[in-house]
Each structure stands twice: as structure tokens, then as C-alpha cells.
């Protein structure tokens, strides 16, 4: 063990101990965060408009502050962009995280000096929990690669603006900078395929010990390395110790990623969003991600089926129940108040609070009232594909309301396998998917029983179809993700044309 890992190990153990302490007292942590947020924002325009000086309890807050999505927050953001100070949070944001909205076009999410530690320290904490649990800090003796978006920033209203992953590049602490890859120059390459080639050139001979990124783009990195060397990743990087990921459900990618590596490695999952770092893996032995209750975010929850209602009931953390699907609401030290994050989660434990991400509030199918969510689709696809011996690389599901061939409506599944699937397997898999989805979702089953929907249609698309689609819309690589479900056919019709 080298000097760096010897110095970091006791610090990691201390941090992990403090995490266990606040995780065991979540309400105390949330009460402290709540009081700190309200006190800090009393003098802001938002605080004055919503009478923060009169807020003493959570019930006071819930009565004073309505739920907002980005569209309703946007007028405040425009004021910040015009140069106004003390709008949502004291002073001006240090950055805007630029992200694509489902209905709002480009979103500009404020990151303040107070909120940046939530992003940086939470990523550190996830890794430190793994170090403390494994007892091995030697990951810091080698190189770490972070497959992220470009760190090049632009100015919007006098505020540095870019993708969250690019912003994080500017805030990485000094003790990590000597380990991280790729180089700044390579990271600034905008074209993903050109950037990937440059990353392979830079990292091929390095002592890589940690690899981090969104699974589909990490898989592309692995494939380039294997193509270049003819070796699996474990042979290229014999000291590779841990894979860190977030952004999409890992289950469909586990098998192809492990096949590319050659061995099963520890996996640390993170749940970062531009709006805040929500949760992370704190133990290899426990299901779910530990909710980040002590990091500048006060959480609220709304039953997922109620999120689109006018003034739906809101719950603080201590009133949630395991096994229930909730939309997640955040209030934080970046100045987001009653903010609908757009994600749905389900708690697998409330002692401590650990959750799994079940989907997006806007990414579901309910063209006929079935409300099929990502968790439903991902679970049945994983089971059916295993039964048929088909390895799924990517997929998209959309409703077909008016079939051009006539007949009843149906759900159309576009599935990309890693190799050509046989017709008999495709037919059997389609039938099995329909059976499993009927078991999983009672609303879908009722529609099938009532002859409102016919059996789903499965379209196997050629390997590389989804990559070509993402490239065609300028979203190949980085932190971009293929929308898995849609309630319209914007993506489905393009995939039909490509297949």
C-alpha cells in the first residue's frame, strides 16, 4: 500500500462511520437541514414571497410553498439570468447545470457554493463507504477514469453553464486530480466517437483501478479496448477493482459488462441529478441506495399515482412506507423549493432509508389508463430475455394507438439484442413478455382481458440501432440516456423507419 492510500484509508473509515451515524438518525438530520434551509433563504425574494419568516414547522412550509416543476420555477431562473441577486438562494449561483427537459426544452438548474459539496462530497462518500467496507484503499494508488460530458463551459447571464458532469470536472478536489483520467484536453472533445478513441489511446497502458460512467457508454469503451487488444478488460487492467455507475438501471447491462471484463467486480451505484445528489450505495451487502438525508436536501414525497393531481398530498420522509412508489420532491441549498424532480422511487428499507429508482414521472405508458412504469418493463424484460437466452442491450416501449395494419391497439417494444435473435425466440419472448406484464401490472391485465389492448408486439432491431439513433439527435455518449418508455411515438416512429 502506497502513501496516498495509507493516508486516505483512516479518513474513509471515519467518513463511513459518520454516515452510519446520520443514517441511523434520519429525522434529526432532516430537521436540521430543514431549519438551516429556511433560515438561510428568509431574505431571498422567494423567501419573502412565501413568508419564510413565519415558517416554524414542516406543516407551515407545506402550506406556504406549492409544488413546482421546472416550468413553474422558470420565472425565477429568468430573473437570475437577467442579473438579479438573492432570488432563490442568497447571492448568485456559481453555475447553471444545463440539462434537457421533457417539456421545457433546455433547463438551467442553479448550483450554489452551498450546494456544490452535496455533489462532490456525496460521490466521495459512496467510494469511501466501499473502501471502509472492503478495507482496501489501494484504488487510490492507481488511475480512475470518469466518462463524463465536456467540461467546456459557456456564460449564461454571467454564470458559468454546462452539463453537470462537466461542471464537476472543475470542482474535483486536488487529492483526486492526479488519479483521474482522461486528460482535460481529451475530455473537451465534443464528438463522442472521436473522444472515445482518444480515451482508449490515453488509458490503454495505464494502471486503471476505478472506472465510472453510464453503463451503455462504459460498454462502448470496453468494446473499443477489446477490439484494440483482443483481451478482456481484466487482462488489460489487472488491478481494476470497482465499477461506479448511475443514471440507468444496471440490471440489463450487468451481464454484457461482466462478460467484457471477464470477472464480476464490486459495483457502487450513485443517484446524482443536476438538482442534487440523492442517494448512493453504502454497502455491498444491502439492497438499495442510502438516501442522502444529511447533505443540504430536505425531501418530500408524493404517491406516484397522485403526482399529476392538483395539490396532491405531500409526505415528509418519516411518513413514507416501504414498497410504495413515490414521486420525489426536493428542497435544497441551491434554491429549489417544492421541486418535482421527475423521478419515482420505492423504499426497500426505512431503517435506514434505502431506495431503488423505479422510473420517471414523464416516462411511462398510460395511453389507455394502464400506467406501466419503467420498473415493470425492466423486470419483465430481464426475466423473459433470460428465459429465451437473448441478451438485451437497449430497448424502448411506446403505445400504438391506431395500428396502420388495423385491429386493436397494443404496446410496441423495440429491443436491441447483442446478436441476431431467431424468429422462434422472438415470438416466444413476445408472448412471455405479455404474460409477465399482465402479472406485474393489474391495469394492463384488465385492458387485455377487456379486449381493449391486444398482445404486445416485439420488434427486434439490429445491433447498433440505438447508438445510431442517439448519434442522429446529437446525444451520443457522456451522460445522455435513451428514454426507455414514452407515452407518444416520437422515438418509436424513428426506430420503425430505421428497422
C-alpha positions in Angstrom: 0.0 0.0 0.0 1.4 3.4 -1.0 1.4 6.6 1.0 -1.7 8.0 -0.6 -3.9 5.0 0.2 -2.4 4.8 3.7 -3.4 8.4 4.4 -6.9 8.0 2.8 -8.0 4.8 4.4 -8.4 6.1 8.0 -10.2 9.2 6.7 -12.6 6.9 4.6 -13.3 4.8 7.7 -14.1 8.0 9.7 -16.4 9.3 7.0 -18.2 6.0 6.7 -18.7 6.0 10.5 -20.3 9.5 10.4 -22.6 8.3 7.5 -23.8 5.4 9.6 -24.5 7.8 12.4 -26.7 10.2 10.5 -28.3 7.3 8.6 -29.4 5.9 12.0 -31.0 9.3 13.0 -32.6 10.4 9.7 -35.3 12.6 11.2 -32.8 14.6 13.3 -30.7 15.1 10.1 -33.7 16.2 8.1 -34.9 18.5 10.8 -31.5 20.2 10.9 -31.4 20.5 7.1 -34.9 22.0 7.1 -34.2 24.6 9.7 -30.9 25.6 8.0 -32.6 26.0 4.6 -35.5 28.1 5.9 -33.2 30.4 7.9 -30.7 30.9 5.0 -33.4 31.8 2.5 -35.6 34.1 4.6 -34.1 37.2 2.9 -34.4 36.0 -0.6 -37.2 37.1 -3.0 -38.7 33.6 -2.8 -38.4 33.5 1.0 -40.2 36.8 1.3 -42.9 35.9 -1.2 -43.6 32.7 0.7 -43.3 34.1 4.2 -40.3 32.1 5.3 -40.0 34.3 8.4 -43.3 32.7 9.7 -42.3 29.1 8.9 -41.5 27.1 12.1 -42.7 23.6 11.2 -42.9 21.4 8.1 -46.7 21.8 8.1 -46.1 25.6 7.9 -43.8 25.1 4.9 -46.2 22.7 3.1 -49.0 25.2 3.5 -46.8 28.1 2.2 -44.8 26.5 -0.6 -46.7 24.8 -3.5 -45.2 22.0 -5.6 -43.3 23.2 -8.7 -41.9 21.6 -11.8 -39.2 23.4 -13.9 -41.8 25.3 -15.9 -43.2 26.9 -12.7 -39.7 27.6 -11.4 -38.6 29.2 -14.7 -39.7 32.8 -14.0 -37.3 32.8 -11.0 -34.5 31.3 -13.2 -35.1 34.1 -15.8 -34.7 36.7 -13.1 -31.3 35.1 -12.1 -30.2 35.1 -15.7 -31.1 38.7 -16.0 -28.6 39.5 -13.2 -30.8 39.7 -10.2 -29.4 38.5 -6.8 -31.0 36.8 -3.8 -33.8 35.3 -5.9 -34.0 31.6 -4.8 -30.9 31.5 -2.6 -28.6 34.2 -1.2 -26.4 35.8 -3.8 -26.0 34.3 -7.3 -25.4 30.7 -8.3 -21.9 29.7 -9.1 -23.0 27.6 -12.0 -26.1 26.6 -14.1 -26.3 22.9 -14.8 -27.7 22.7 -18.3 -30.0 19.8 -19.0 -32.7 18.7 -21.4 -36.3 19.0 -20.1 -39.1 16.7 -21.2 -41.5 19.7 -21.8 -39.4 22.7 -21.1 -36.6 22.5 -23.6 -33.3 23.3 -22.1 -33.3 23.6 -18.3 -30.9 25.8 -16.3 -30.5 24.3 -12.8 -28.7 26.6 -10.3 -25.7 25.2 -8.4 -24.6 27.4 -5.5 -21.5 27.5 -3.4 -23.6 25.9 -0.6 -24.9 23.1 -2.9 -21.7 22.0 -4.6 -20.5 20.0 -1.6 -23.6 17.9 -2.0 -22.4 16.8 -5.4 -18.7 16.4 -4.7 -18.8 15.0 -1.2 -21.6 12.6 -1.9 -19.6 11.0 -4.7 -16.7 10.8 -2.4 -18.8 9.3 0.3 -20.0 6.5 -1.9 -16.5 5.5 -2.7 -15.4 5.9 0.9 -18.2 3.5 2.1 -16.8 0.9 -0.3 -13.3 1.4 0.9 -14.4 1.2 4.6 -16.4 -2.0 4.0 -13.7 -3.7 1.9 -10.8 -2.5 4.0 -8.9 -1.7 0.8 -7.9 1.8 -0.2 -5.4 0.8 -2.9 -7.8 2.1 -5.6 -6.3 5.5 -4.9 -2.8 4.2 -5.8 -3.8 3.9 -9.5 -5.8 5.7 -12.1 -9.5 6.4 -12.2 -11.4 7.1 -15.3 -14.6 9.2 -15.3 -16.5 9.0 -18.6 -18.3 12.4 -18.5 -19.5 15.2 -20.6 -17.3 18.0 -21.8 -16.0 20.4 -19.1 -16.2 23.3 -21.5 -18.5 26.0 -20.0 -20.4 28.9 -21.5 -21.7 32.0 -19.8 -25.5 32.4 -19.4 -26.5 35.6 -17.6 -22.9 36.0 -16.4 -23.0 32.5 -14.8 -20.8 29.6 -15.9 -23.0 27.0 -17.5 -22.6 23.4 -18.7 -23.5 19.8 -18.2 -23.4 18.7 -14.5 -20.7 16.1 -15.2 -18.6 18.8 -17.0 -19.1 21.2 -14.1 -17.9 18.6 -11.6 -14.6 18.4 -13.5 -13.9 21.9 -12.3 -14.7 21.1 -8.7 -12.8 17.8 -8.2 -10.6 18.1 -5.1 -6.9 18.2 -5.6 -6.2 14.9 -3.9 -8.1 13.1 -6.8 -6.8 15.1 -9.7 -3.6 13.2 -10.0 -5.5 9.9 -10.4 -8.3 11.0 -12.7 -8.5 10.4 -16.4 -9.0 11.3 -19.2 -6.9 14.4 -19.7 -8.7 17.8 -19.8 -7.8 18.1 -23.5 -9.4 14.8 -24.3 -12.4 15.5 -22.2 -13.1 18.6 -24.2 -13.6 16.7 -27.4 -17.3 17.1 -28.3 -17.7 14.2 -30.8 -18.2 11.1 -28.7 -16.7 8.5 -31.0 -13.6 10.7 -31.6 -13.4 11.3 -27.8 -13.7 7.5 -27.1 -10.8 6.7 -29.4 -8.7 9.4 -27.7 -9.7 7.9 -24.3 -8.6 4.5 -25.3 -5.3 5.9 -26.6 -4.7 7.6 -23.2 -5.8 4.8 -20.9 -4.7 1.6 -22.6 -1.3 1.4 -20.8 -2.4 2.9 -17.5 -2.9 1.2 -14.1 -6.7 1.6 -14.2 -8.4 0.8 -10.9 -11.7 2.5 -11.0 -14.0 3.0 -14.0 -17.0 5.3 -13.7 -19.8 6.2 -16.1 -23.3 5.5 -17.5 -23.3 1.7 -18.4 -24.0 1.9 -22.1 -21.1 4.3 -22.7 -18.8 2.3 -20.5 -19.7 -0.7 -22.6 -18.6 1.1 -25.7 -15.3 2.0 -24.0 -14.8 -1.7 -23.1 -15.6 -2.8 -26.7 -13.1 -0.4 -28.1 -10.4 -1.7 -25.7 -11.2 -5.3 -26.6 -11.2 -4.5 -30.3 -7.8 -2.9 -30.0 -6.1 -5.6 -27.9 -8.0 -8.8 -28.3 -8.1 -9.1 -24.5 -10.8 -8.8 -21.9 -10.8 -5.8 -19.5 -9.4 -7.7 -16.5 -6.4 -8.6 -18.6 -5.9 -5.1 -19.9 -6.3 -3.6 -16.4 -5.3 -6.4 -13.9 -5.7 -4.0 -10.9 -9.2 -2.9 -11.9 -11.2 -3.0 -8.6 -14.5 -1.3 -8.7 -17.1 0.0 -11.2 -19.1 3.1 -10.3 -22.2 3.9 -12.3 -25.5 5.8 -12.2 -28.2 7.2 -14.5 -29.9 4.0 -15.7 -31.0 0.6 -14.4 -27.9 -1.5 -14.2 -29.6 -4.9 -14.5 -29.8 -5.1 -18.3 -26.1 -4.1 -18.6 -24.7 -6.3 -15.8 -24.1 -9.4 -17.9 -22.5 -7.8 -21.0 -20.3 -5.6 -18.8 -19.2 -8.5 -16.7 -18.6 -10.6 -19.9 -16.4 -7.8 -21.3 -14.5 -7.5 -18.0 -14.1 -11.3 -17.5 -14.9 -11.2 -13.8 -17.6 -9.9 -11.5 -16.4 -6.8 -9.7 -17.9 -4.7 -6.9 -20.4 -2.2 -8.1 -21.0 1.2 -6.5 -24.2 2.8 -7.7 -24.9 6.5 -7.4 -28.1 8.6 -7.9 -26.9 12.0 -9.0 -29.1 14.6 -10.7 -28.4 18.1 -11.8 -30.8 19.2 -9.0 -29.0 17.3 -6.3 -27.1 14.1 -5.3 -30.0 11.9 -4.0 -28.6 8.6 -2.8 -25.7 6.1 -3.2 -24.6 2.6 -2.4 -23.3 2.4 1.2 -22.9 -1.3 1.4 -22.3 -4.2 -1.0 -24.4 -6.4 1.3 -27.6 -4.3 1.3 -30.3 -3.7 -1.4 -31.0 -0.2 -2.5 -29.2 3.2 -2.2 -28.9 5.1 1.0 -30.9 8.4 0.9 -28.7 11.4 1.4 -30.6 12.9 4.3 -27.7 15.0 5.7 -26.5 16.9 2.6 -28.4 20.1 2.1 -31.6 18.5 0.7 -34.9 18.3 2.6 -37.0 15.5 1.0 -40.8 15.2 0.4 -42.7 12.5 -1.4 -46.0 12.2 -3.3 -47.7 9.0 -4.2 -46.7 8.4 -7.8 -50.3 8.0 -9.0 -51.1 11.4 -7.4 -48.3 13.5 -8.8 -50.3 15.0 -11.7 -53.3 15.9 -9.5 -53.9 19.5 -8.4 -52.3 19.9 -4.9 -51.6 16.3 -4.2 -50.9 15.2 -0.5 -47.2 15.6 0.4 -45.3 13.4 2.9 -42.1 14.1 4.8 -39.5 11.3 4.9 -40.7 9.9 8.3 -44.2 9.2 6.8 -43.2 7.1 3.8 -43.7 3.3 3.7 -41.6 0.6 2.1 -42.8 -1.0 -1.1 -44.8 2.1 -2.3 -44.0 4.0 -5.5 -43.4 7.8 -4.7 -42.5 10.8 -6.8 -39.6 12.5 -5.1 -39.7 16.2 -4.2 -36.7 18.2 -3.1 -35.9 21.5 -1.3 -32.3 22.4 -1.2 -29.5 24.9 -0.8 -29.4 25.6 -4.5 -32.8 27.3 -4.1 -35.1 24.6 -5.3 -38.4 24.7 -3.3 -41.1 22.1 -3.5 -39.4 20.9 -6.7 -40.7 17.9 -8.5 -37.6 16.1 -9.6 -39.5 14.0 -12.1 -38.2 10.6 -10.7 -40.1 7.9 -8.9 -38.6 5.8 -6.2 -39.6 2.9 -3.9 -38.1 2.4 -0.4 -36.8 -1.1 0.3 -35.9 -0.1 3.8 -36.8 2.6 6.3 -34.2 1.7 8.9 -32.1 3.2 7.4 -33.8 4.8 4.4 -32.7 2.9 1.3 -34.4 3.2 -2.1 -34.5 2.0 -5.6 -35.3 4.2 -8.6 -38.4 3.0 -10.4 -38.6 5.4 -13.3 -39.5 8.9 -14.4 -42.9 10.5 -13.9 -42.9 11.6 -17.5 -41.6 8.2 -18.8 -44.5 5.8 -18.6 -47.1 4.4 -20.8 -50.7 5.2 -19.9 -52.4 5.8 -23.3 -55.3 3.6 -22.1 -55.0 4.0 -18.3 -52.5 1.2 -17.7 -49.8 3.3 -16.2 -46.9 1.0 -17.0 -43.7 2.2 -15.4 -40.1 1.6 -16.1 -39.7 -0.8 -13.2 -42.5 -3.0 -14.7 -40.9 -3.1 -18.1 -37.3 -3.6 -16.9 -38.3 -6.5 -14.6 -40.3 -8.5 -17.2 -37.8 -7.9 -20.0 -35.0 -9.2 -17.8 -36.9 -12.3 -17.0 -38.2 -13.1 -20.5 -34.8 -12.4 -22.2 -33.0 -14.7 -19.8 -35.6 -17.5 -20.4 -35.0 -17.2 -24.2 -31.2 -16.8 -24.0 -31.3 -13.4 -25.5 -29.0 -10.7 -24.2 -30.7 -7.3 -24.4 -28.5 -4.2 -24.9 -31.1 -1.5 -25.2 -34.9 -1.0 -25.5 -37.8 1.4 -25.9 -41.5 0.8 -25.4 -44.3 3.0 -26.8 -48.1 2.7 -27.4 -49.5 2.0 -30.9 -52.9 3.7 -30.5 -54.0 3.4 -34.2 -52.3 0.4 -35.8 -51.7 1.0 -39.5 -52.5 -2.6 -40.1 -55.8 -2.3 -38.3 -57.1 -4.2 -35.2 -56.8 -3.4 -31.5 -54.1 -1.0 -30.1 -51.0 -2.5 -28.5 -47.7 -1.7 -26.9 -44.8 -1.8 -29.3 -41.4 -3.0 -27.8 -38.2 -2.2 -29.7 -35.5 -4.4 -28.3 -31.8 -4.4 -29.4 -30.1 -7.8 -28.7 -26.3 -8.2 -28.8 -26.6 -10.6 -31.7 -29.3 -11.7 -34.2 -32.2 -13.4 -32.5 -34.0 -16.4 -34.1 -37.7 -15.8 -35.2 -39.0 -18.6 -32.9 -37.3 -17.0 -29.9 -38.7 -13.6 -30.8 -42.3 -15.0 -31.0 -41.9 -16.9 -27.7 -40.3 -13.9 -26.0 -43.2 -11.6 -27.1 -45.8 -14.0 -25.6 -43.8 -14.3 -22.4 -43.4 -10.5 -22.1 -47.1 -10.1 -22.4 -47.8 -12.8 -19.8 -45.3 -11.3 -17.3 -46.5 -7.8 -17.8 -50.1 -8.9 -17.1 -48.9 -10.5 -13.9 -46.9 -7.4 -13.0 -49.5 -4.7 -13.8 -53.2 -5.3 -13.0 -54.3 -2.3 -15.1 -52.6 -3.7 -18.1 -54.1 -7.1 -17.4 -57.6 -5.6 -17.1 -57.2 -3.9 -20.5 -56.0 -7.2 -22.1 -58.9 -9.1 -20.5 -61.4 -6.5 -21.7 -60.1 -6.6 -25.3 -59.0 -3.0 -25.2 -55.4 -4.0 -26.0 -54.1 -6.9 -28.0 -50.9 -8.8 -27.2 -47.8 -6.5 -27.3 -45.7 -6.5 -30.5 -41.9 -7.2 -30.2 -39.6 -5.6 -32.8 -36.0 -6.8 -32.7 -33.8 -4.1 -34.1 -30.3 -4.5 -35.4 -27.3 -4.2 -33.1 -26.3 -0.6 -33.0 -29.7 0.9 -33.8 -30.0 2.8 -30.5 -26.5 4.2 -30.8 -27.3 5.4 -34.3 -30.5 7.0 -33.0 -28.6 8.8 -30.2 -26.0 9.9 -32.7 -28.6 11.2 -35.1 -30.0 13.5 -32.4 -26.6 14.6 -31.2 -26.7 12.8 -27.8 -24.2 10.0 -28.2 -22.1 9.4 -25.1 -21.5 11.5 -22.0 -24.4 11.4 -19.5 -27.1 11.0 -22.1 -29.6 8.2 -21.8 -32.1 6.6 -24.2 -35.6 7.1 -22.9 -36.9 3.6 -22.1 -40.6 4.4 -22.1 -42.7 7.0 -23.8 -46.4 7.9 -23.9 -46.0 9.0 -27.5 -44.4 7.7 -30.7 -41.7 10.3 -31.3 -38.9 7.8 -30.8 -40.8 4.7 -31.9 -41.6 6.0 -35.3 -38.0 6.9 -35.9 -37.0 3.4 -34.8 -39.6 1.9 -37.1 -38.1 3.7 -40.0 -34.6 2.6 -39.1 -35.5 -1.1 -38.7 
